[in-house]
Amino acid sequence: MKLLTCLAAATLALTSSLALADAAFLARPDVQRYIDEQVASGQFDRPELEAVFANVETKPNILQILDRPATSRPWYQFRPAFFNDRLIDGGVAFWKDNAATLARAEATFGVAPEVVVAIIGIETGYGRSTGSFRVVDALSTIGFDYPRRAEYFRGELTEFLRLAKEEGKNPLLLKGSYAGAMGWPQFMPSSYRKWAVDFDGDGHRDIWGSVPDVIGSVAHYFQLHGWRHGDDVILPASVQPGAQVDQLVADKFNLHYTVGELKQMGVQPEAPVGDQVPAVLVPLETAPGVTEYWLGLNNFYVITRYNKSTLYAKAAQEVAAAIRERYLAQQFLGQQPVSTPAP
Protein backbone atom coordinates (compact mmCIF):
# COMPACT_ATOMS: atom_id res chain seq x y z
CA MET A 1 0.00 0.00 0.00
CA LYS A 2 1.32 3.43 -0.89
CA LEU A 3 2.04 5.81 1.99
CA LEU A 4 0.02 8.42 0.13
CA THR A 5 -3.11 6.31 0.50
CA CYS A 6 -2.51 5.77 4.20
CA LEU A 7 -1.97 9.48 4.79
CA ALA A 8 -5.09 10.84 3.12
CA ALA A 9 -7.40 10.85 6.13
CA ALA A 10 -4.78 12.16 8.55
CA THR A 11 -3.75 14.97 6.22
CA LEU A 12 -7.32 16.27 5.91
CA ALA A 13 -7.57 16.51 9.70
CA LEU A 14 -4.62 18.91 10.11
CA THR A 15 -5.26 22.53 10.95
CA SER A 16 -4.31 25.29 8.53
CA SER A 17 -1.85 26.89 10.96
CA LEU A 18 -0.06 23.60 11.43
CA ALA A 19 0.05 23.09 7.68
CA LEU A 20 1.83 26.42 7.23
CA ALA A 21 4.46 25.50 9.80
CA ASP A 22 4.97 22.07 8.27
CA ALA A 23 5.26 23.46 4.77
CA ALA A 24 8.32 25.37 5.95
CA PHE A 25 9.93 22.13 7.10
CA LEU A 26 9.17 20.43 3.79
CA ALA A 27 10.76 23.33 1.92
CA ARG A 28 14.07 23.08 3.78
CA PRO A 29 16.97 22.28 1.41
CA ASP A 30 18.25 19.44 3.59
CA VAL A 31 14.81 17.86 3.69
CA GLN A 32 14.48 18.20 -0.07
CA ARG A 33 17.91 16.58 -0.55
CA TYR A 34 16.81 13.71 1.65
CA ILE A 35 13.65 13.28 -0.40
CA ASP A 36 15.71 13.37 -3.61
CA GLU A 37 17.96 10.61 -2.27
CA GLN A 38 15.05 8.40 -1.27
CA VAL A 39 13.26 8.87 -4.59
CA ALA A 40 16.50 8.03 -6.42
CA SER A 41 16.78 4.82 -4.40
CA GLY A 42 13.56 3.60 -5.98
CA GLN A 43 11.97 2.89 -2.59
CA PHE A 44 9.55 5.81 -2.59
CA ASP A 45 7.64 8.17 -4.85
CA ARG A 46 8.05 11.90 -4.33
CA PRO A 47 4.34 12.56 -3.61
CA GLU A 48 4.21 10.03 -0.79
CA LEU A 49 7.32 11.45 0.88
CA GLU A 50 6.12 15.02 0.50
CA ALA A 51 2.80 13.96 2.07
CA VAL A 52 4.77 12.78 5.11
CA PHE A 53 7.18 15.69 5.48
CA ALA A 54 4.49 18.31 4.89
CA ASN A 55 3.01 17.08 8.17
CA VAL A 56 6.12 16.54 10.28
CA GLU A 57 6.31 18.64 13.44
CA THR A 58 9.83 19.11 14.79
CA LYS A 59 10.07 18.91 18.57
CA PRO A 60 12.64 21.25 20.17
CA ASN A 61 12.06 19.62 23.57
CA ILE A 62 13.64 16.44 22.19
CA LEU A 63 16.84 18.37 21.50
CA GLN A 64 16.76 19.69 25.06
CA ILE A 65 16.54 16.13 26.36
CA LEU A 66 19.49 15.08 24.21
CA ASP A 67 21.59 18.01 25.41
CA ARG A 68 21.16 17.23 29.09
CA PRO A 69 24.47 16.09 30.56
CA ALA A 70 24.59 12.34 31.03
CA THR A 71 24.73 11.17 34.63
CA SER A 72 25.75 7.67 35.60
CA ARG A 73 23.97 6.43 38.69
CA PRO A 74 25.67 3.85 40.90
CA TRP A 75 24.06 0.42 41.16
CA TYR A 76 22.52 1.07 44.58
CA GLN A 77 20.55 4.00 43.09
CA PHE A 78 19.82 2.35 39.73
CA ARG A 79 18.48 -0.97 41.02
CA PRO A 80 15.39 0.18 42.96
CA ALA A 81 13.86 1.73 39.83
CA PHE A 82 13.60 -1.74 38.31
CA PHE A 83 13.79 -4.32 41.05
CA ASN A 84 10.49 -3.73 42.82
CA ASP A 85 7.26 -5.56 43.58
CA ARG A 86 5.24 -3.70 40.99
CA LEU A 87 7.49 -4.83 38.16
CA ILE A 88 7.89 -8.37 39.49
CA ASP A 89 4.21 -8.92 40.28
CA GLY A 90 3.31 -7.40 36.92
CA GLY A 91 5.67 -9.89 35.29
CA VAL A 92 4.05 -12.81 37.08
CA ALA A 93 0.62 -11.65 35.93
CA PHE A 94 1.87 -11.15 32.37
CA TRP A 95 3.38 -14.65 32.37
CA LYS A 96 0.13 -16.19 33.63
CA ASP A 97 -1.90 -14.37 30.98
CA ASN A 98 0.47 -15.36 28.16
CA ALA A 99 1.90 -18.67 29.35
CA ALA A 100 1.15 -20.57 26.14
CA THR A 101 2.70 -17.91 23.91
CA LEU A 102 5.79 -17.63 26.12
CA ALA A 103 6.19 -21.42 26.07
CA ARG A 104 5.92 -21.41 22.28
CA ALA A 105 8.53 -18.64 22.06
CA GLU A 106 10.87 -20.64 24.29
CA ALA A 107 10.41 -23.72 22.11
CA THR A 108 10.94 -21.67 18.93
CA PHE A 109 13.78 -19.35 19.94
CA GLY A 110 15.34 -20.95 23.01
CA VAL A 111 14.81 -17.99 25.34
CA ALA A 112 13.26 -18.61 28.77
CA PRO A 113 9.91 -16.90 29.52
CA GLU A 114 11.20 -14.92 32.48
CA VAL A 115 13.86 -13.24 30.34
CA VAL A 116 11.34 -12.10 27.74
CA VAL A 117 8.92 -10.97 30.44
CA ALA A 118 11.59 -9.01 32.33
CA ILE A 119 12.65 -7.11 29.21
CA ILE A 120 9.07 -6.15 28.32
CA GLY A 121 8.47 -5.03 31.90
CA ILE A 122 11.64 -2.97 32.18
CA GLU A 123 11.14 -1.33 28.79
CA THR A 124 7.50 -0.26 29.00
CA GLY A 125 5.87 -1.69 32.13
CA TYR A 126 4.15 -4.39 30.06
CA GLY A 127 2.93 -1.94 27.47
CA ARG A 128 1.80 0.84 29.81
CA SER A 129 4.41 3.40 28.74
CA THR A 130 5.39 3.04 25.09
CA GLY A 131 6.01 6.73 24.35
CA SER A 132 3.89 9.71 23.35
CA PHE A 133 5.93 11.18 20.48
CA ARG A 134 5.04 10.52 16.88
CA VAL A 135 7.96 8.45 15.65
CA VAL A 136 8.31 10.43 12.43
CA ASP A 137 8.53 13.68 14.41
CA ALA A 138 11.18 12.32 16.79
CA LEU A 139 13.37 10.85 14.05
CA SER A 140 13.02 13.92 11.82
CA THR A 141 13.87 16.29 14.65
CA ILE A 142 17.07 14.49 15.55
CA GLY A 143 17.92 13.56 11.96
CA PHE A 144 17.74 17.13 10.65
CA ASP A 145 18.36 19.33 13.71
CA TYR A 146 20.92 17.46 15.82
CA PRO A 147 24.16 17.24 13.80
CA ARG A 148 26.04 15.00 16.23
CA ARG A 149 23.60 12.12 15.68
CA ALA A 150 22.03 13.20 12.39
CA GLU A 151 23.44 10.46 10.18
CA TYR A 152 22.28 7.64 12.44
CA PHE A 153 18.80 9.05 12.92
CA ARG A 154 18.28 9.81 9.24
CA GLY A 155 19.10 6.18 8.65
CA GLU A 156 16.51 5.21 11.26
CA LEU A 157 14.02 7.56 9.60
CA THR A 158 14.52 5.74 6.32
CA GLU A 159 14.06 2.40 8.05
CA PHE A 160 10.89 3.71 9.68
CA LEU A 161 9.37 4.88 6.41
CA ARG A 162 10.19 1.51 4.85
CA LEU A 163 8.59 -0.46 7.66
CA ALA A 164 5.47 1.72 7.56
CA LYS A 165 5.18 1.01 3.86
CA GLU A 166 5.85 -2.71 4.28
CA GLU A 167 3.30 -3.08 7.07
CA GLY A 168 0.67 -0.80 5.52
CA LYS A 169 0.78 1.58 8.49
CA ASN A 170 0.29 5.34 8.51
CA PRO A 171 3.66 6.80 9.57
CA LEU A 172 1.95 9.87 11.01
CA LEU A 173 0.08 7.76 13.56
CA LEU A 174 2.78 5.51 15.00
CA LYS A 175 4.10 6.67 18.38
CA GLY A 176 7.20 5.93 20.41
CA SER A 177 9.87 7.42 22.65
CA TYR A 178 11.62 10.75 22.21
CA ALA A 179 14.37 8.85 20.36
CA GLY A 180 12.00 6.94 18.08
CA ALA A 181 12.00 3.61 19.96
CA MET A 182 8.75 1.82 19.28
CA GLY A 183 6.16 -0.44 20.83
CA TRP A 184 6.24 -2.64 23.92
CA PRO A 185 9.84 -3.79 23.34
CA GLN A 186 11.07 -0.30 22.30
CA PHE A 187 12.69 -1.38 19.05
CA MET A 188 14.34 1.22 16.88
CA PRO A 189 13.11 1.02 13.27
CA SER A 190 16.20 -0.85 12.04
CA SER A 191 15.78 -3.38 14.86
CA TYR A 192 12.13 -3.77 13.93
CA ARG A 193 12.95 -4.53 10.31
CA LYS A 194 15.69 -7.01 11.27
CA TRP A 195 14.21 -8.81 14.24
CA ALA A 196 10.47 -8.18 14.72
CA VAL A 197 8.39 -11.26 13.88
CA ASP A 198 4.77 -12.06 13.09
CA PHE A 199 4.15 -14.48 15.94
CA ASP A 200 0.36 -14.42 15.82
CA GLY A 201 0.23 -15.32 12.13
CA ASP A 202 -1.89 -12.40 10.92
CA GLY A 203 0.64 -11.29 8.29
CA HIS A 204 1.85 -8.21 10.22
CA ARG A 205 4.58 -7.56 12.76
CA ASP A 206 2.70 -5.48 15.31
CA ILE A 207 4.81 -4.57 18.35
CA TRP A 208 2.25 -1.94 19.41
CA GLY A 209 -0.87 -4.06 19.73
CA SER A 210 -0.10 -7.78 19.39
CA VAL A 211 1.27 -9.37 22.55
CA PRO A 212 2.33 -12.53 20.66
CA ASP A 213 4.30 -10.40 18.19
CA VAL A 214 5.93 -8.55 21.10
CA ILE A 215 6.92 -11.78 22.84
CA GLY A 216 8.16 -13.42 19.66
CA SER A 217 10.12 -10.35 18.61
CA VAL A 218 11.99 -10.02 21.92
CA ALA A 219 12.80 -13.74 21.96
CA HIS A 220 13.92 -13.61 18.32
CA TYR A 221 16.20 -10.65 19.07
CA PHE A 222 17.87 -12.55 21.90
CA GLN A 223 18.21 -15.72 19.84
CA LEU A 224 19.92 -13.96 16.93
CA HIS A 225 22.28 -12.13 19.27
CA GLY A 226 23.57 -15.41 20.66
CA TRP A 227 21.44 -16.28 23.71
CA ARG A 228 22.25 -19.75 25.08
CA HIS A 229 19.30 -21.50 26.66
CA GLY A 230 19.95 -22.63 30.22
CA ASP A 231 23.32 -20.92 30.59
CA ASP A 232 24.17 -18.64 33.51
CA VAL A 233 24.05 -14.89 32.98
CA ILE A 234 26.40 -13.59 35.66
CA LEU A 235 28.41 -15.05 38.56
CA PRO A 236 29.92 -13.50 41.71
CA ALA A 237 33.65 -12.90 41.74
CA SER A 238 36.41 -11.48 43.90
CA VAL A 239 39.36 -9.34 42.89
CA GLN A 240 42.82 -9.94 44.31
CA PRO A 241 45.16 -7.10 45.31
CA GLY A 242 47.07 -5.82 42.30
CA ALA A 243 44.47 -6.93 39.75
CA GLN A 244 44.21 -4.69 36.69
CA VAL A 245 40.67 -3.68 37.52
CA ASP A 246 40.58 -0.39 35.61
CA GLN A 247 41.78 -2.03 32.40
CA LEU A 248 39.27 -4.87 32.68
CA VAL A 249 36.33 -2.66 33.58
CA ALA A 250 37.04 -0.32 30.67
CA ASP A 251 36.39 -3.28 28.38
CA LYS A 252 32.98 -3.90 29.93
CA PHE A 253 31.00 -4.58 26.75
CA ASN A 254 33.29 -7.21 25.25
CA LEU A 255 34.15 -10.81 26.00
CA HIS A 256 37.85 -10.57 25.24
CA TYR A 257 39.05 -12.84 28.04
CA THR A 258 38.27 -16.33 29.27
CA VAL A 259 37.70 -17.12 32.92
CA GLY A 260 41.11 -18.77 32.97
CA GLU A 261 42.79 -15.62 31.67
CA LEU A 262 40.91 -13.49 34.16
CA LYS A 263 42.11 -15.74 36.97
CA GLN A 264 45.68 -15.06 35.87
CA MET A 265 44.89 -11.34 36.06
CA GLY A 266 43.68 -11.56 39.65
CA VAL A 267 39.95 -12.19 39.22
CA GLN A 268 38.55 -15.24 41.01
CA PRO A 269 35.05 -16.62 40.26
CA GLU A 270 33.05 -17.56 43.35
CA ALA A 271 30.81 -20.08 41.60
CA PRO A 272 31.63 -23.07 39.40
CA VAL A 273 32.54 -22.09 35.83
CA GLY A 274 34.94 -23.53 33.29
CA ASP A 275 38.24 -21.80 32.56
CA GLN A 276 37.45 -21.74 28.83
CA VAL A 277 34.25 -19.70 29.26
CA PRO A 278 34.45 -16.09 27.97
CA ALA A 279 33.62 -13.52 30.64
CA VAL A 280 33.80 -9.83 31.47
CA LEU A 281 34.45 -8.17 34.83
CA VAL A 282 31.46 -6.19 36.11
CA PRO A 283 31.81 -3.87 39.14
CA LEU A 284 28.66 -2.88 41.05
CA GLU A 285 28.71 -0.15 43.69
CA THR A 286 26.28 -1.60 46.24
CA ALA A 287 26.70 1.27 48.72
CA PRO A 288 28.76 4.46 48.74
CA GLY A 289 32.37 3.33 48.50
CA VAL A 290 31.47 -0.39 48.49
CA THR A 291 31.99 -2.36 45.28
CA GLU A 292 31.05 -5.94 44.46
CA TYR A 293 32.53 -7.74 41.47
CA TRP A 294 30.81 -10.13 39.10
CA LEU A 295 31.66 -12.07 35.97
CA GLY A 296 29.28 -11.41 33.10
CA LEU A 297 29.03 -14.39 30.76
CA ASN A 298 27.73 -14.77 27.21
CA ASN A 299 24.08 -14.24 28.11
CA PHE A 300 25.00 -11.11 30.06
CA TYR A 301 26.74 -9.80 26.96
CA VAL A 302 23.60 -10.55 24.91
CA ILE A 303 21.47 -8.41 27.24
CA THR A 304 23.90 -5.53 26.71
CA ARG A 305 23.20 -5.83 22.97
CA TYR A 306 19.60 -4.94 23.78
CA ASN A 307 20.61 -2.01 25.98
CA LYS A 308 24.26 -1.03 26.19
CA SER A 309 24.42 -0.81 29.96
CA THR A 310 25.88 -3.27 32.42
CA LEU A 311 23.50 -1.94 35.08
CA TYR A 312 20.54 -2.62 32.79
CA ALA A 313 21.80 -6.14 32.12
CA LYS A 314 22.22 -6.91 35.82
CA ALA A 315 18.79 -5.48 36.60
CA ALA A 316 17.22 -7.57 33.83
CA GLN A 317 18.90 -10.71 35.19
CA GLU A 318 17.69 -10.05 38.73
CA VAL A 319 14.15 -9.14 37.67
CA ALA A 320 13.92 -12.24 35.48
CA ALA A 321 15.10 -14.47 38.34
CA ALA A 322 12.63 -12.90 40.78
CA ILE A 323 9.74 -13.22 38.31
CA ARG A 324 10.54 -16.88 37.75
CA GLU A 325 10.81 -17.63 41.47
CA ARG A 326 7.52 -15.90 42.28
CA TYR A 327 5.70 -17.40 39.28
CA LEU A 328 6.78 -20.96 40.10
CA ALA A 329 5.92 -20.48 43.78
CA GLN A 330 2.41 -19.38 42.88
CA GLN A 331 2.03 -22.25 40.43
CA PHE A 332 3.12 -24.68 43.13
CA LEU A 333 0.72 -23.26 45.69
CA GLY A 334 -2.10 -23.37 43.15
CA GLN A 335 -1.52 -27.09 42.65
CA GLN A 336 -1.63 -27.97 46.35
CA PRO A 337 -4.82 -29.57 47.69
CA VAL A 338 -6.84 -27.38 49.99
CA SER A 339 -6.78 -28.88 53.46
CA THR A 340 -9.97 -29.03 55.48
CA PRO A 341 -9.92 -28.42 59.23
CA ALA A 342 -10.38 -31.43 61.44
CA PRO A 343 -13.88 -31.80 62.92
C-alpha positions as CSV (number, residue, x, y, z in Angstrom):
1,M,0.0,0.0,0.0
2,K,1.3,3.4,-0.9
3,L,2.0,5.8,2.0
4,L,0.0,8.4,0.1
5,T,-3.1,6.3,0.5
6,C,-2.5,5.8,4.2
7,L,-2.0,9.5,4.8
8,A,-5.1,10.8,3.1
9,A,-7.4,10.8,6.1
10,A,-4.8,12.2,8.6
11,T,-3.8,15.0,6.2
12,L,-7.3,16.3,5.9
13,A,-7.6,16.5,9.7
14,L,-4.6,18.9,10.1
15,T,-5.3,22.5,11.0
16,S,-4.3,25.3,8.5
17,S,-1.8,26.9,11.0
18,L,-0.1,23.6,11.4
19,A,0.0,23.1,7.7
20,L,1.8,26.4,7.2
21,A,4.5,25.5,9.8
22,D,5.0,22.1,8.3
23,A,5.3,23.5,4.8
24,A,8.3,25.4,5.9
25,F,9.9,22.1,7.1
26,L,9.2,20.4,3.8
27,A,10.8,23.3,1.9
28,R,14.1,23.1,3.8
29,P,17.0,22.3,1.4
30,D,18.2,19.4,3.6
31,V,14.8,17.9,3.7
32,Q,14.5,18.2,-0.1
33,R,17.9,16.6,-0.6
34,Y,16.8,13.7,1.6
35,I,13.6,13.3,-0.4
36,D,15.7,13.4,-3.6
37,E,18.0,10.6,-2.3
38,Q,15.0,8.4,-1.3
39,V,13.3,8.9,-4.6
40,A,16.5,8.0,-6.4
41,S,16.8,4.8,-4.4
42,G,13.6,3.6,-6.0
43,Q,12.0,2.9,-2.6
44,F,9.5,5.8,-2.6
45,D,7.6,8.2,-4.8
46,R,8.1,11.9,-4.3
47,P,4.3,12.6,-3.6
48,E,4.2,10.0,-0.8
49,L,7.3,11.5,0.9
50,E,6.1,15.0,0.5
51,A,2.8,14.0,2.1
52,V,4.8,12.8,5.1
53,F,7.2,15.7,5.5
54,A,4.5,18.3,4.9
55,N,3.0,17.1,8.2
56,V,6.1,16.5,10.3
57,E,6.3,18.6,13.4
58,T,9.8,19.1,14.8
59,K,10.1,18.9,18.6
60,P,12.6,21.2,20.2
61,N,12.1,19.6,23.6
62,I,13.6,16.4,22.2
63,L,16.8,18.4,21.5
64,Q,16.8,19.7,25.1
65,I,16.5,16.1,26.4
66,L,19.5,15.1,24.2
67,D,21.6,18.0,25.4
68,R,21.2,17.2,29.1
69,P,24.5,16.1,30.6
70,A,24.6,12.3,31.0
71,T,24.7,11.2,34.6
72,S,25.8,7.7,35.6
73,R,24.0,6.4,38.7
74,P,25.7,3.9,40.9
75,W,24.1,0.4,41.2
76,Y,22.5,1.1,44.6
77,Q,20.6,4.0,43.1
78,F,19.8,2.4,39.7
79,R,18.5,-1.0,41.0
80,P,15.4,0.2,43.0
81,A,13.9,1.7,39.8
82,F,13.6,-1.7,38.3
83,F,13.8,-4.3,41.1
84,N,10.5,-3.7,42.8
85,D,7.3,-5.6,43.6
86,R,5.2,-3.7,41.0
87,L,7.5,-4.8,38.2
88,I,7.9,-8.4,39.5
89,D,4.2,-8.9,40.3
90,G,3.3,-7.4,36.9
91,G,5.7,-9.9,35.3
92,V,4.1,-12.8,37.1
93,A,0.6,-11.6,35.9
94,F,1.9,-11.2,32.4
95,W,3.4,-14.6,32.4
96,K,0.1,-16.2,33.6
97,D,-1.9,-14.4,31.0
98,N,0.5,-15.4,28.2
99,A,1.9,-18.7,29.3
100,A,1.1,-20.6,26.1
101,T,2.7,-17.9,23.9
102,L,5.8,-17.6,26.1
103,A,6.2,-21.4,26.1
104,R,5.9,-21.4,22.3
105,A,8.5,-18.6,22.1
106,E,10.9,-20.6,24.3
107,A,10.4,-23.7,22.1
108,T,10.9,-21.7,18.9
109,F,13.8,-19.4,19.9
110,G,15.3,-20.9,23.0
111,V,14.8,-18.0,25.3
112,A,13.3,-18.6,28.8
113,P,9.9,-16.9,29.5
114,E,11.2,-14.9,32.5
115,V,13.9,-13.2,30.3
116,V,11.3,-12.1,27.7
117,V,8.9,-11.0,30.4
118,A,11.6,-9.0,32.3
119,I,12.7,-7.1,29.2
120,I,9.1,-6.1,28.3
121,G,8.5,-5.0,31.9
122,I,11.6,-3.0,32.2
123,E,11.1,-1.3,28.8
124,T,7.5,-0.3,29.0
125,G,5.9,-1.7,32.1
126,Y,4.2,-4.4,30.1
127,G,2.9,-1.9,27.5
128,R,1.8,0.8,29.8
129,S,4.4,3.4,28.7
130,T,5.4,3.0,25.1
131,G,6.0,6.7,24.4
132,S,3.9,9.7,23.4
133,F,5.9,11.2,20.5
134,R,5.0,10.5,16.9
135,V,8.0,8.4,15.7
136,V,8.3,10.4,12.4
137,D,8.5,13.7,14.4
138,A,11.2,12.3,16.8
139,L,13.4,10.9,14.1
140,S,13.0,13.9,11.8
141,T,13.9,16.3,14.7
142,I,17.1,14.5,15.5
143,G,17.9,13.6,12.0
144,F,17.7,17.1,10.7
145,D,18.4,19.3,13.7
146,Y,20.9,17.5,15.8
147,P,24.2,17.2,13.8
148,R,26.0,15.0,16.2
149,R,23.6,12.1,15.7
150,A,22.0,13.2,12.4
151,E,23.4,10.5,10.2
152,Y,22.3,7.6,12.4
153,F,18.8,9.0,12.9
154,R,18.3,9.8,9.2
155,G,19.1,6.2,8.7
156,E,16.5,5.2,11.3
157,L,14.0,7.6,9.6
158,T,14.5,5.7,6.3
159,E,14.1,2.4,8.0
160,F,10.9,3.7,9.7
161,L,9.4,4.9,6.4
162,R,10.2,1.5,4.9
163,L,8.6,-0.5,7.7
164,A,5.5,1.7,7.6
165,K,5.2,1.0,3.9
166,E,5.8,-2.7,4.3
167,E,3.3,-3.1,7.1
168,G,0.7,-0.8,5.5
169,K,0.8,1.6,8.5
170,N,0.3,5.3,8.5
171,P,3.7,6.8,9.6
172,L,1.9,9.9,11.0
173,L,0.1,7.8,13.6
174,L,2.8,5.5,15.0
175,K,4.1,6.7,18.4
176,G,7.2,5.9,20.4
177,S,9.9,7.4,22.6
178,Y,11.6,10.8,22.2
179,A,14.4,8.9,20.4
180,G,12.0,6.9,18.1
181,A,12.0,3.6,20.0
182,M,8.7,1.8,19.3
183,G,6.2,-0.4,20.8
184,W,6.2,-2.6,23.9
185,P,9.8,-3.8,23.3
186,Q,11.1,-0.3,22.3
187,F,12.7,-1.4,19.0
188,M,14.3,1.2,16.9
189,P,13.1,1.0,13.3
190,S,16.2,-0.8,12.0
191,S,15.8,-3.4,14.9
192,Y,12.1,-3.8,13.9
193,R,12.9,-4.5,10.3
194,K,15.7,-7.0,11.3
195,W,14.2,-8.8,14.2
196,A,10.5,-8.2,14.7
197,V,8.4,-11.3,13.9
198,D,4.8,-12.1,13.1
199,F,4.2,-14.5,15.9
200,D,0.4,-14.4,15.8
201,G,0.2,-15.3,12.1
202,D,-1.9,-12.4,10.9
203,G,0.6,-11.3,8.3
204,H,1.9,-8.2,10.2
205,R,4.6,-7.6,12.8
206,D,2.7,-5.5,15.3
207,I,4.8,-4.6,18.3
208,W,2.3,-1.9,19.4
209,G,-0.9,-4.1,19.7
210,S,-0.1,-7.8,19.4
211,V,1.3,-9.4,22.6
212,P,2.3,-12.5,20.7
213,D,4.3,-10.4,18.2
214,V,5.9,-8.6,21.1
215,I,6.9,-11.8,22.8
216,G,8.2,-13.4,19.7
217,S,10.1,-10.3,18.6
218,V,12.0,-10.0,21.9
219,A,12.8,-13.7,22.0
220,H,13.9,-13.6,18.3
221,Y,16.2,-10.6,19.1
222,F,17.9,-12.5,21.9
223,Q,18.2,-15.7,19.8
224,L,19.9,-14.0,16.9
225,H,22.3,-12.1,19.3
226,G,23.6,-15.4,20.7
227,W,21.4,-16.3,23.7
228,R,22.2,-19.7,25.1
229,H,19.3,-21.5,26.7
230,G,19.9,-22.6,30.2
231,D,23.3,-20.9,30.6
232,D,24.2,-18.6,33.5
233,V,24.1,-14.9,33.0
234,I,26.4,-13.6,35.7
235,L,28.4,-15.0,38.6
236,P,29.9,-13.5,41.7
237,A,33.7,-12.9,41.7
238,S,36.4,-11.5,43.9
239,V,39.4,-9.3,42.9
240,Q,42.8,-9.9,44.3
241,P,45.2,-7.1,45.3
242,G,47.1,-5.8,42.3
243,A,44.5,-6.9,39.8
244,Q,44.2,-4.7,36.7
245,V,40.7,-3.7,37.5
246,D,40.6,-0.4,35.6
247,Q,41.8,-2.0,32.4
248,L,39.3,-4.9,32.7
249,V,36.3,-2.7,33.6
250,A,37.0,-0.3,30.7
251,D,36.4,-3.3,28.4
252,K,33.0,-3.9,29.9
253,F,31.0,-4.6,26.7
254,N,33.3,-7.2,25.2
255,L,34.1,-10.8,26.0
256,H,37.8,-10.6,25.2
257,Y,39.0,-12.8,28.0
258,T,38.3,-16.3,29.3
259,V,37.7,-17.1,32.9
260,G,41.1,-18.8,33.0
261,E,42.8,-15.6,31.7
262,L,40.9,-13.5,34.2
263,K,42.1,-15.7,37.0
264,Q,45.7,-15.1,35.9
265,M,44.9,-11.3,36.1
266,G,43.7,-11.6,39.6
267,V,39.9,-12.2,39.2
268,Q,38.5,-15.2,41.0
269,P,35.0,-16.6,40.3
270,E,33.0,-17.6,43.3
271,A,30.8,-20.1,41.6
272,P,31.6,-23.1,39.4
273,V,32.5,-22.1,35.8
274,G,34.9,-23.5,33.3
275,D,38.2,-21.8,32.6
276,Q,37.5,-21.7,28.8
277,V,34.2,-19.7,29.3
278,P,34.5,-16.1,28.0
279,A,33.6,-13.5,30.6
280,V,33.8,-9.8,31.5
281,L,34.5,-8.2,34.8
282,V,31.5,-6.2,36.1
283,P,31.8,-3.9,39.1
284,L,28.7,-2.9,41.1
285,E,28.7,-0.2,43.7
286,T,26.3,-1.6,46.2
287,A,26.7,1.3,48.7
288,P,28.8,4.5,48.7
289,G,32.4,3.3,48.5
290,V,31.5,-0.4,48.5
291,T,32.0,-2.4,45.3
292,E,31.0,-5.9,44.5
293,Y,32.5,-7.7,41.5
294,W,30.8,-10.1,39.1
295,L,31.7,-12.1,36.0
296,G,29.3,-11.4,33.1
297,L,29.0,-14.4,30.8
298,N,27.7,-14.8,27.2
299,N,24.1,-14.2,28.1
300,F,25.0,-11.1,30.1
301,Y,26.7,-9.8,27.0
302,V,23.6,-10.5,24.9
303,I,21.5,-8.4,27.2
304,T,23.9,-5.5,26.7
305,R,23.2,-5.8,23.0
306,Y,19.6,-4.9,23.8
307,N,20.6,-2.0,26.0
308,K,24.3,-1.0,26.2
309,S,24.4,-0.8,30.0
310,T,25.9,-3.3,32.4
311,L,23.5,-1.9,35.1
312,Y,20.5,-2.6,32.8
313,A,21.8,-6.1,32.1
314,K,22.2,-6.9,35.8
315,A,18.8,-5.5,36.6
316,A,17.2,-7.6,33.8
317,Q,18.9,-10.7,35.2
318,E,17.7,-10.0,38.7
319,V,14.2,-9.1,37.7
320,A,13.9,-12.2,35.5
321,A,15.1,-14.5,38.3
322,A,12.6,-12.9,40.8
323,I,9.7,-13.2,38.3
324,R,10.5,-16.9,37.7
325,E,10.8,-17.6,41.5
326,R,7.5,-15.9,42.3
327,Y,5.7,-17.4,39.3
328,L,6.8,-21.0,40.1
329,A,5.9,-20.5,43.8
330,Q,2.4,-19.4,42.9
331,Q,2.0,-22.2,40.4
332,F,3.1,-24.7,43.1
333,L,0.7,-23.3,45.7
334,G,-2.1,-23.4,43.2
335,Q,-1.5,-27.1,42.7
336,Q,-1.6,-28.0,46.4
337,P,-4.8,-29.6,47.7
338,V,-6.8,-27.4,50.0
339,S,-6.8,-28.9,53.5
340,T,-10.0,-29.0,55.5
341,P,-9.9,-28.4,59.2
342,A,-10.4,-31.4,61.4
343,P,-13.9,-31.8,62.9
